[in-house]
């Protein structure tokens, strides 16, 4: 009986992950002046704004070999809001096969593992996989 009560109490005190999701979608990729421009749609489904949110990304080539590692800051993210962000990197777009969300470097408020767990990833670019 105590175990069942403890499980119920933990479930009630933990926010639902679907309601708190951070959706990150690789939306478009295009070459711009010799660089590759990656655009992302980020949807904060939570009811709390995120002031700091830095992602450690690894860009993998079509041969699955690391081409670049970088940290991007996608904050601030307002509560219950979808935002659009654009980043440019050096490799040619045609040479990118995947983008790995390696880790969360900063997440305020909250902790890094929780923010990584909240990330729901997708890609509109069929040639590039976005994963964690």
N, C-alpha and C positions, 0 to 999 in steps of 0.2 A: 504494500500500500504506500509506504514512504517513497519507494522508487518511482511509482506511477505519479505521485504528487510532485516529486522533484522534476520529472520529465515534463509534466504539464506546466509547472512554474517556469522552467527554462524556455519552453516554447512561447509562453505568453510574454516573457520579458525580452525576447530577441525579435528585432524588427524583421518582417518578412523580406526575404532577399529580392523577390520580384518587385516589391514596392520601392525598394531602395536601389534598384539596378542603375548602373552607369553603362549605358549603351554606347559603344564606340564602333563606328562604321567607317571603313576606308571607302570613301565615296567616289573620288576620281583620282586619276594619275595622268599627268601630261608633261611633256617636255617644254621647258621655258628657258630660252637663252642658254642652252647647254646644261641645264640642271633639270632635276626631276621634281615636279611639284606634286605633293601628296595632300589631298584634302580629306578632312575627317568631319563627320557629323557626330557630336557628342550630346547625349541626352541624359540629363540628371533627373531620374525619376523620384529621387528623394525629396523630402520636404525641408531639407537643410542645404544651404549654399556651401560650396567647397571653395575655400580661399586659396589653397595650394594643392596642386595635383600634378606631379612630375612623373613621367613614365620613362623607364629605361628600355629603349627599343634596339633591336638588332635587325638590320636589313640583310636578308639572305639573297644570294643570287639564284638564278634559275638552276644552277648546279648544287644548290643548298649549302654553299660556302659563304661564310660571313663576309659582307662587303663593307659594312659600316655599323658602328654602335654609337648611339646618341641618346641624350636625355632631352625630352621635350616637356614644356610646361603648358598644360591645356587649361589651367585655371585662369581666372576665376570662373566657376560654374554656378550659375544661379539655381536656386531650388526649382524643381518642376519645369525646367527650361531646356530647350534644344539649342545648341550652339554650333557654329561652323568654324573650323580652324584650318589653316593652310601652312604647310612647312615645305621647305626646299632642301634637297640633298644633292650630293655630287654624282652618284652613279646614274648612268642612263636608265630611263624608265624600263626599257626593253630588257635590261639585265637583272631586274628585280623579280624574284620568284615568291618571296614571302617577307612578312614583317612579324617578328616575334616580340610580344610584350614580355620582356625578360623579367621585369620587376617594377614595383612602384617605389620611387625614390623619396617622394614626399606626398603626404595626404593630410590636410588640415581642414576641418576637424576630422578625427578618426585616426585609425592606425593603418600602417601600410598593408599588412596582410588582409585586413578587412576590405580595404579598397581594391586590392587585387581580386579578391573573391567576388566583389560586387560587379566587376567588369564583365560585360557581355559583348563579345566581339563578332563582327560580321564584315564582309567585304562585297561591295558592288562591282569590284574590278575582278573579273573572272580569272585573270592571269596571275593575280597576287593574293596569296593566302594571308590572313591576319589571324594570329593565334597566340595563346599564352601557354 
